[in-house]
Amino acid sequence: MIRTIIIDDELHIREMIEQILSDQCSEVQVVASVGSVAEGLNAIQNSVPDLLLLDIKMPDGTGFDLLQKLENISFKIIFITAFEEHAIKAFQFSAVDYLLKPVDTEGLIRSIQRAVHTIQAEMSLKLNTLFGNINAKESDQKKIILKTLDQIHVIRINEIIHLESDQNYTVFHVSDGKKILVSRTLKDFEEMLGEHSFFRVHKSHLINLGYIDRFEKAEGGTVVMSNASRIPVASRKRDQLLELFEKF
């Protein structure tokens, strides 16, 4: 079932959407229906949705305000809006799904079907990756799924050179030259990749020890990676890193 939350300050719109989903979208389960930014934030934190139907303008703020309060967004979003034409262009150019008020049944069902198809495809990809990791005989065969705003990347862990923190986001630097921006913190990945020869040399940097080109001792210490990235080493991490060099 696709766990869905409806957030709109107009009760009749929420009731109408919920009725349409109940009648015509059997794979969708409405787990919460609320009318404000505050209630929506609480519902998301408590219900962990797969899909969010989100109004733009509400009494206590906007749908954008709500999203900015979240550290990680792992669900699909369909915006509900009465915005003017120039604002609709922004949705179109950003490839974001939206519904115009008054919401019509056919448009809602089309948007829901697109979201359901994407969510199911993502789940299939995640399961395939999971089974591959379970069956992998060597650790260098294991993969990680990285979700960006508009793509899903499946990357071999041993192809990751280093990771760089960007507030609540993390930038992956991959051996083929790609940079992938993911909406998760560096700490999340530090815990996930710690057993795969990754070491956090600085509060903003997690490196793959297998891609170190050299260590420069001057000015506290700098690690130069195989892609020529120069990464500072925190003073409290220097001795640990030098010990790892002896073992690696």
ZAMARVO-843344 format. One record per residue (C-alpha): residue in three letters; y, x, z. Coordinates in steps of 0.5 Angstrom, whole numbers, padded with zeros to 4 digits, always signed. Layout:
REM residues N
ALAYXZ...
END
This chain:
REM residues 248
MET+0000+0000+0000ILE+0007+0002-0002ARG+0011+0002+0005THR+0018-0001+0003ILE+0024-0002+0007ILE+0030-0007+0005ILE+0037-0005+0007ASP+0042-0010+0005ASP+0048-0013+0009GLU+0047-0020+0006LEU+0041-0024+0009HIS+0040-0028+0003ILE+0039-0022-0002ARG+0034-0019+0003GLU+0030-0025+0004MET+0030-0026-0004ILE+0027-0019-0005GLU+0022-0020+0000GLN+0020-0026-0003ILE+0019-0023-0010LEU+0015-0017-0007SER+0011-0022-0003ASP+0009-0026-0009GLN+0009-0021-0015CYS+0008-0014-0012SER+0002-0014-0008GLU+0002-0007-0008VAL+0008-0007-0004GLN+0008-0008+0004VAL+0015-0009+0007VAL+0015-0006+0014ALA+0023-0007+0015SER+0028-0011+0013VAL+0035-0010+0016GLY+0043-0011+0015SER+0046-0004+0017VAL+0047+0003+0016ALA+0045+0004+0024GLU+0039-0001+0023GLY+0037+0002+0017LEU+0037+0009+0020ASN+0033+0007+0026ALA+0028+0003+0021ILE+0027+0009+0017GLN+0025+0014+0023ASN+0020+0009+0026SER+0017+0007+0020VAL+0016+0013+0015PRO+0017+0009+0008ASP+0015+0011+0001LEU+0020+0006-0002LEU+0027+0004+0000LEU+0031-0001-0003LEU+0038+0001-0001ASP+0045-0003-0001ILE+0051+0001-0002LYS+0057-0002+0002MET+0055-0005+0009PRO+0060-0007+0015ASP+0058+0000+0018GLY+0058+0005+0012THR+0055+0006+0006GLY+0048+0007+0003PHE+0050+0014+0002ASP+0053+0015+0009LEU+0046+0013+0011LEU+0042+0018+0007GLN+0047+0024+0009LYS+0044+0023+0016LEU+0037+0024+0014GLU+0035+0032+0014ASN+0029+0030+0009ILE+0028+0025+0004SER+0021+0024+0002PHE+0021+0017+0000LYS+0024+0014-0007ILE+0030+0010-0007ILE+0033+0004-0011PHE+0040+0003-0010ILE+0043-0004-0010THR+0050-0005-0012ALA+0056-0009-0014PHE+0060-0003-0016GLU+0064-0003-0023GLU+0062+0000-0029HIS+0065+0007-0028ALA+0061+0008-0022ILE+0054+0005-0025LYS+0055+0011-0030ALA+0054+0016-0025PHE+0048+0013-0023GLN+0045+0013-0030PHE+0047+0020-0031SER+0044+0022-0025ALA+0037+0019-0027VAL+0037+0015-0020ASP+0034+0008-0021TYR+0039+0002-0019LEU+0040-0006-0019LEU+0046-0009-0020LYS+0048-0015-0016PRO+0046-0021-0017VAL+0039-0018-0017ASP+0035-0021-0022THR+0027-0022-0021GLU+0025-0018-0028GLY+0030-0013-0026LEU+0027-0012-0019ILE+0020-0012-0021ARG+0021-0007-0027SER+0024-0002-0022ILE+0019-0003-0017GLN+0013-0002-0022ARG+0017+0005-0024ALA+0017+0007-0017VAL+0010+0005-0015HIS+0008+0009-0021THR+0011+0015-0019ILE+0009+0014-0012GLN+0002+0014-0014ALA+0002+0019-0019GLU+0005+0024-0014MET-0001+0022-0009SER-0006+0024-0014LEU-0003+0030-0015LYS-0002+0032-0008LEU-0010+0030-0007ASN-0012+0034-0013THR-0008+0040-0010LEU-0011+0038-0003PHE-0018+0038-0006GLY-0017+0045-0010ASN-0014+0048-0003ILE-0020+0046+0001ASN-0025+0049-0005ALA-0021+0055-0006LYS-0025+0061-0004GLU-0020+0066-0004SER-0013+0065+0000ASP-0009+0067-0006GLN-0012+0061-0010LYS-0009+0056-0006LYS-0003+0052-0008ILE+0003+0049-0005ILE+0007+0043-0007LEU+0015+0043-0008LYS+0019+0037-0009THR+0026+0037-0012LEU+0030+0031-0013ASP+0027+0030-0020GLN+0021+0034-0021ILE+0014+0036-0017HIS+0012+0043-0018VAL+0005+0046-0016ILE+0006+0053-0015ARG+0001+0058-0013ILE+0003+0061-0006ASN+0002+0068-0008GLU+0007+0067-0014ILE+0012+0066-0008ILE+0017+0072-0007HIS+0021+0070-0002LEU+0025+0064+0001GLU+0032+0063+0003SER+0035+0058+0007ASP+0041+0053+0005GLN+0043+0049+0011ASN+0037+0044+0011TYR+0035+0046+0004THR+0030+0052+0002VAL+0031+0056-0004PHE+0024+0058-0007HIS+0024+0065-0011VAL+0018+0065-0015SER+0015+0071-0019ASP+0016+0068-0026GLY+0024+0068-0025LYS+0024+0060-0023LYS+0029+0058-0017ILE+0026+0052-0014LEU+0031+0048-0009VAL+0027+0044-0004SER+0030+0039+0002ARG+0026+0042+0008THR+0028+0047+0013LEU+0026+0054+0012LYS+0022+0053+0019ASP+0018+0048+0016PHE+0015+0053+0011GLU+0015+0059+0016GLU+0010+0055+0020MET+0006+0053+0014LEU+0006+0060+0010GLY+0005+0065+0016GLU-0002+0066+0015HIS-0001+0068+0008SER+0003+0075+0009PHE+0010+0072+0010PHE+0015+0074+0015ARG+0021+0072+0017VAL+0026+0078+0017HIS+0032+0074+0018LYS+0034+0067+0020SER+0036+0065+0013HIS+0030+0069+0010LEU+0022+0069+0009ILE+0019+0074+0005ASN+0012+0075+0002LEU+0010+0082+0004GLY+0006+0083-0002TYR+0013+0083-0006ILE+0016+0088-0002ASP+0019+0094-0007ARG+0022+0098-0001PHE+0025+0098+0005GLU+0032+0101+0006LYS+0034+0104+0013ALA+0041+0104+0013GLU+0046+0099+0016GLY+0041+0096+0020GLY+0036+0095+0014THR+0035+0092+0008VAL+0028+0090+0004VAL+0029+0090-0003MET+0024+0085-0007SER+0020+0086-0013ASN+0025+0081-0017ALA+0031+0086-0014SER+0033+0081-0009ARG+0036+0085-0003ILE+0035+0082+0004PRO+0038+0083+0010VAL+0033+0085+0016ALA+0035+0082+0023SER+0036+0088+0028ARG+0031+0084+0033LYS+0026+0084+0027ARG+0026+0091+0025ASP+0021+0094+0029GLN+0016+0088+0028LEU+0017+0089+0020LEU+0016+0097+0021GLU+0009+0095+0025LEU+0007+0091+0019PHE+0008+0096+0014GLU+0003+0100+0018LYS-0002+0095+0018PHE-0001+0092+0011
END
